[in-house]
Structure formats: structure tokens, C-alpha cells
Amino acid sequence: MEILLAQPRGFCAGVVRAIDIVERALEKYGPPVYVRHEIVHNKYVVESLKNKGAIFVEDLSEVPPKAVTVFSAHGVARSVEEEAATRGLPVLNATCPLVSKVHNQGKRYVSKGRTLILIGHAGHPEVEGTMGQVPGPVFLVQDVDDVAALTLPADTPVAYITQTTLSVDDTRDIIFALQQRFTDIQGPDTRDICYATQNRQSAVRDLSKLVDVILVVGATNSSNSNRLREIGTEVGVASYLISDGSELNAEWVKDAKTVGITAGASAPEVLVDDVIEAMRRIAPVAVSVLPGREENIEFRLPSELTSA
């Protein structure tokens, strides 16, 4: 059986930075370090950090006084930042710089008197953080039907921003619907869309042309991992989301000559290796990497951790 690995796959620069922040904080300050929400959406990553002394909480009320606190890569609302400041908690902000950029875009549009529309998934922590960062009402749209349901007058000055784990392809139809709906609309350049999301989705589209089955390594609560599986399914390739090799069903691949494997932006390469090993237990395999875009982006760590 041939295995084709998508390129790029797995960790993006924002995830690497977030994990580094927790690990370096543990080195510098010693355990425990408290992390609000999963640092990234991957159980393996979270469990490995727990084993090193990180404690994950959903609410700052669970953090003891003066304990080092990390905000996850997804970002948080201003109310969370203000609560941490009021309590005097020493905070390390692991919000992905691309998420922070979206926050700033939203604030800038609102400061210019525009009504803000956010394209994203309801309930996702990044969406909740973004809506909580912008001073004023934010209208969330998840699809074209939501655009049609907006009650704003057509001549309302509006602007849109997007959740970073959505790609140009994911948002194109919604943006077009917004442009048809409103006469005075602004939005960020498509080049501002998260590079990692777009690259991984493009790689899956390339992969889908060459394989019989696609396995996406990632967590069920990972937005970008779910989208990778959906793309494979949409183009007619049987596609499955699995967290590691233990979830591989031999029936999925028993008749396949070529199996494609990719990984969501929060899934480490060790889990891809685990899936490959599970494949080896089914049949002999030959592994190769599909040529793709190289990613060389690195995001700077907070200054207080650069010496750790």
C-alpha cells in the first residue's frame, strides 16, 4: 500500500508558539502554570503539557492568586483580560498573532463607524474571543443563509472579518453574498487569511486527486481538522478524521492502493507517525511526501520568555 503525506500538514507557527509559551513558562517559573482553555485543540498535546505541570481551566476563577496564567492560541475576550488584570494574575498571552490581527482589524472598522460582521462558527473559542474584543455589536454569519437573514438596511456601512481557521475557499461565497447584500462594505485583503489554513486545504485538494482514501489526523473539536476531512469528502474521496493510530479502521483502507494522510494545524507529527505504524500492521506500506508549499514562518515569543 502506498501512503502519500500532504505537504504542508500538522503544526502551524501559531500552534508552535503557543506550546512553546507553556513549556518555557514551566521551565522559568516551575509548575504549576495555569492555561485558560485547551492551549490548542489536541488531546495529545494537552495531556503531554499536563504531565509537565500545566493545569487547564475554563474559567479564571479556577486560577489561584498570583499563579502564572496563559491565554490559549484562540484568544480571549476583553472581559477575560480585565478580570486577570483586576486579580493581578501574571499573564502570558499565547493568542496566535494572526488572531490578534483579526481583533485589531475589527476594532479599526468599528472605530470608523462601520457595523461589524464576523464570518465564523458559533461557539468556537476564537469566535467568542473576537466578539468579546470588539467594542460594540458584532453580527455572526456562518453561511449564505445567515447573510440573507441579516436585518441591517442595505445601505448600512459594514465591514467583515473572518475566523482564522477558515480559508479563502471557505469564505468566498459568504463574502460574495455580503457584497451583493450591502452597498457600502469593506473587508480585509484575502492575503490576510491565515496562510496555514489555506495551505493545508490546498494540499488536501492536491492529495485528493491521487489517493483512494484520506485520513486526517486531528481532534474532533478542531475546526480546521474537520474542514480538511470535509474537503476530501466534497471532492468524492472517502475521508476520515482520527486522533491517532488506535482509531484506524482496517475496513476503510483494505481495498485502497494509495492512502493520503494529512494533519490539522494542532496535530503533532508524532500522531501522523502513529497512524503510519497502524497502517503497517494492516499491510506493507511505502511512504512518500507529496511536493507542496514550504512554510518558514516563526512568531516571536513574549519578551519575558525569550531567555527561558
Disulfide bonds with the S-S distance in Angstrom:
none
